[in-house]
């Protein structure tokens, strides 16, 4: 009995490892069509009053304004080109200060990198748990090894949520500014970058004072952002 269980665990683990590597390798070339988050939002929609549609189309890296990549890297992950997927220094810093920040009524510091957000959005269900976090770290190192930074940020920009029912920079640019992703100006890109942490609450086309301030901060950081090659 115990041996049968062990054999099943080993086979299942091996199948997962092989399957995950194959899927990640395919997505190195083929754009992902849908994410678990998109499916989850559709399941939630009848009960939350949010959009019942998924608006998404893929835009290749070369057809996206470089300002978009500078905005999301500057706003979300300034060390994107330096770390190997997980910024362990940021994780330790967040652990040290978050307890006191929460006590003072301040939001906790995040330590999620662009690689981590990409892995979470493309491969995992949006439920918080230590098990999911472990799988997230696994997929982070897998995409870092098989995709590289340029593909990671391309998939990130194309698959994350940019508004209610809006996914990917192609739809985000059209919905907010009526232009293609290649035509986005640095100011427009910074406004889109500013809403990434909560895209269903904040709006790039009608920015609140908070969004405008964050966009201004992002524009200041964009000038020093190098892009992957």
GIJOLIN-V707467 format. One record per helix or strand of 3 or more residues. SS is the DSSP state (helix for helix, strand for strand). FROM is the first residue (numbers start at 1). TO is the last residue. Records with the same first field share a line. If there is no record, write none. Layout:
SS: FROM-TO ; FROM-TO
This chain:
helix: 2-27 ; 36-48 ; 61-63 ; 66-76 ; 88-103 ; 114-123 ; 130-146 ; 149-159 ; 169-177 ; 181-183 ; 186-198 ; 209-222
strand: 161-163
